């Protein structure tokens, strides 16, 4: 019986191996990659200056204050020529800025408003880089008009006050003449 049990011990594991399907071998777990330590690279920021048309227009405006009347007239001639030739927004803005230049002999808010008309009507592109400058100029023109209107009202009031003062001065002078005449008449009567 011992031999049967020993035989069974050998046969049973063999029988179990044949009945069960073969097990797939487990795949080895992927190992996380080892971090690569790199040498630090020196980082120096590179500044790139971007110069746009609006920047050019603002520099043009800044330089206008330093120009003489003759230089301003030359700049106006050139701006008109450029605007007539290509009709670009930058040429339009330069011409507008020249027409709005304080103290120039050719200052004309009416001409500037005419050139700003596409921005007033909304015909200019909503993405136009000059839209902000145009809105600023329009706001300044509107404020200037309000100030001019207030000044005109004050001028009219001052003229009316001056007229009243002149009338009062004439009345005062007339009263002084009457008083002088009365004093002279009184003195003549005393002498007699």
C-alpha positions as CSV (number, residue, x, y, z in Angstrom):
1,X,0.0,0.0,0.0
2,X,2.9,2.2,0.6
3,X,3.9,1.7,-3.0
4,X,0.4,2.7,-4.2
5,X,0.4,5.8,-2.2
6,X,3.9,6.8,-3.4
7,X,2.8,6.1,-7.0
8,X,-0.3,8.1,-6.5
9,X,1.8,11.0,-5.1
10,X,3.9,10.9,-8.3
11,X,0.9,10.4,-10.7
12,X,-1.5,13.0,-9.2
13,X,0.8,16.0,-9.7
14,X,1.5,14.8,-13.2
15,X,-2.2,14.4,-13.9
16,X,-3.0,17.8,-12.5
17,X,-0.4,19.3,-14.8
18,X,-2.0,17.8,-17.8
19,X,-5.6,18.8,-17.0
20,X,-4.9,22.4,-16.4
21,X,-4.2,24.7,-19.3
22,X,-0.9,26.3,-19.4
23,X,-0.6,29.5,-17.6
24,X,0.8,32.5,-19.4
25,X,3.9,33.8,-18.0
26,X,3.4,37.1,-16.4
27,X,5.1,39.9,-18.3
28,X,7.7,41.6,-16.3
29,X,6.5,44.9,-14.9
30,X,7.9,47.8,-16.8
31,X,10.5,49.6,-14.9
32,X,10.1,53.4,-14.7
33,X,12.8,55.1,-16.7
34,X,15.6,56.3,-14.7
35,X,15.6,60.1,-14.6
36,X,18.3,61.7,-16.7
37,X,19.9,64.5,-14.9
38,X,21.1,67.0,-17.3
39,X,23.4,69.9,-16.7
40,X,21.5,73.2,-16.3
41,X,21.6,75.3,-19.4
42,X,22.2,79.0,-18.7
43,X,19.0,80.9,-19.7
44,X,19.4,84.4,-21.0
45,X,16.2,86.0,-22.1
46,X,16.4,87.4,-25.6
47,X,14.5,90.6,-25.9
48,X,13.0,91.2,-29.4
49,X,11.8,94.7,-29.9
50,X,8.6,94.8,-32.0
51,X,8.1,98.1,-33.8
52,X,4.6,98.6,-35.1
53,X,3.0,101.3,-37.3
54,X,1.3,102.8,-34.3
55,X,4.6,103.1,-32.5
56,X,5.9,104.9,-35.6
57,X,2.9,107.2,-35.5
58,X,3.4,108.0,-31.8
59,X,7.1,108.8,-32.4
60,X,6.1,111.0,-35.2
61,X,3.7,112.9,-32.8
62,X,6.4,113.2,-30.2
63,X,8.8,114.7,-32.8
64,X,6.3,117.3,-34.0
65,X,6.8,119.5,-31.0
66,X,10.5,120.0,-31.9
67,X,9.8,121.1,-35.4
68,X,9.8,124.7,-36.7
69,X,6.9,126.1,-38.7
70,X,8.8,125.5,-42.0
71,X,9.5,121.9,-41.0
72,X,5.9,121.4,-40.1
73,X,4.8,122.7,-43.5
74,X,7.2,120.3,-45.2
75,X,5.9,117.4,-43.1
76,X,2.3,118.4,-44.0
77,X,3.2,118.4,-47.7
78,X,4.8,115.0,-47.4
79,X,1.9,113.6,-45.4
80,X,-0.6,114.8,-48.0
81,X,1.5,113.3,-50.7
82,X,1.8,109.9,-48.9
83,X,-1.9,109.8,-48.1
84,X,-2.9,110.7,-51.7
85,X,-0.5,108.1,-53.1
86,X,-1.5,105.1,-51.0
87,X,-4.3,106.1,-48.6
88,X,-2.8,104.0,-45.8
89,X,-4.0,104.4,-42.2
90,X,-0.5,105.5,-41.0
91,X,-0.5,108.3,-43.6
92,X,-4.0,109.3,-42.6
93,X,-2.9,109.4,-38.9
94,X,0.1,111.5,-39.7
95,X,-2.0,114.0,-41.6
96,X,-4.6,114.1,-38.8
97,X,-1.9,114.8,-36.2
98,X,-0.4,117.6,-38.4
99,X,-3.8,119.2,-38.8
100,X,-4.3,119.1,-35.0
101,X,-0.8,120.5,-34.2
102,X,-1.3,123.4,-31.8
103,X,0.2,126.7,-32.9
104,X,0.7,125.6,-36.5
105,X,-0.4,128.0,-39.2
106,X,-2.4,125.3,-41.0
107,X,-4.3,123.9,-37.9
108,X,-7.7,122.7,-39.0
109,X,-10.0,120.7,-36.7
110,X,-12.5,120.4,-39.6
111,X,-9.9,118.8,-41.9
112,X,-8.9,116.4,-39.0
113,X,-12.5,115.5,-38.4
114,X,-13.0,114.8,-42.1
115,X,-10.0,112.4,-42.0
116,X,-11.3,110.8,-38.8
117,X,-14.7,110.2,-40.4
118,X,-14.2,106.5,-41.1
119,X,-13.5,106.0,-37.4
120,X,-16.6,108.0,-36.5
121,X,-18.9,106.1,-38.8
122,X,-17.4,102.8,-37.9
123,X,-16.1,102.0,-41.4
124,X,-12.6,101.4,-40.1
125,X,-11.7,97.8,-39.4
126,X,-12.4,96.8,-35.8
127,X,-8.9,95.2,-35.7
128,X,-7.2,98.4,-36.9
129,X,-4.2,99.2,-34.8
130,X,-5.0,102.9,-35.3
131,X,-8.5,102.6,-33.8
132,X,-7.3,103.5,-30.3
133,X,-5.4,106.5,-31.5
134,X,-8.4,107.7,-33.5
135,X,-10.7,107.3,-30.5
136,X,-8.3,109.3,-28.3
137,X,-8.1,112.1,-30.9
138,X,-11.9,112.2,-31.2
139,X,-12.3,112.4,-27.5
140,X,-9.8,115.2,-27.4
141,X,-11.6,117.1,-30.2
142,X,-14.9,116.7,-28.4
143,X,-13.4,118.0,-25.1
144,X,-11.8,120.9,-27.1
145,X,-15.2,121.7,-28.6
146,X,-16.8,121.7,-25.2
147,X,-14.1,124.0,-23.8
148,X,-14.4,126.3,-26.8
149,X,-18.2,126.5,-26.3
150,X,-17.7,127.3,-22.6
151,X,-15.1,130.0,-23.5
152,X,-17.5,131.5,-26.1
153,X,-20.3,131.7,-23.5
154,X,-17.9,133.4,-21.1
155,X,-16.7,135.8,-23.8
156,X,-20.4,136.8,-24.5
157,X,-21.0,137.3,-20.8
158,X,-17.8,139.4,-20.4
159,X,-18.9,141.6,-23.4
160,X,-22.3,142.1,-21.9
161,X,-20.8,143.0,-18.6
162,X,-18.4,145.4,-20.4
163,X,-21.4,147.0,-22.2
164,X,-23.2,147.4,-18.9
165,X,-20.1,148.8,-17.3
166,X,-19.7,151.3,-20.2
167,X,-23.3,152.4,-19.9
168,X,-22.9,152.9,-16.1
169,X,-19.7,154.9,-16.7
170,X,-21.6,157.1,-19.2
171,X,-24.4,157.7,-16.7
172,X,-21.8,158.4,-14.0
173,X,-20.0,160.9,-16.2
174,X,-23.4,162.6,-17.1
175,X,-24.2,162.8,-13.4
176,X,-20.8,164.4,-12.7
177,X,-21.4,166.9,-15.5
178,X,-24.7,167.8,-14.0
179,X,-23.2,168.1,-10.6
180,X,-20.3,170.3,-12.0
181,X,-22.9,172.5,-13.7
182,X,-24.9,172.9,-10.6
183,X,-21.8,173.8,-8.5
184,X,-20.7,176.4,-11.1
185,X,-24.2,177.9,-11.2
186,X,-24.3,178.0,-7.4
187,X,-20.8,179.7,-7.3
188,X,-22.0,182.3,-9.9
189,X,-25.0,183.1,-7.8
190,X,-22.9,183.6,-4.6
191,X,-20.6,186.0,-6.4
192,X,-23.5,188.3,-7.3
